[in-house]
Amino acid sequence: MLIFRWAMMFLLLVAGVCFVFYAGTGQARFKRYGLVTLKWTLIAAFGFFAVLILERLA
């Protein structure tokens, strides 16, 4: 559980850094990297919480 929390925080930080690079340089590739990282981080988080909820119900 702790590893998952740290991984989520790290991936959100990576997405934030990508957006800061995009704001600083204006290069669209950093925006794309940030959005892809954010998208997969949120998908993984929703999946993780869905598993936790299903464990509680069963």
HELIX and SHEET records of a PDB file:
HELIX    1   1 LEU A    2  THR A   25  1                                  24    
HELIX    2   2 ALA A   28  LEU A   57  1                                  30    
END                                                                             
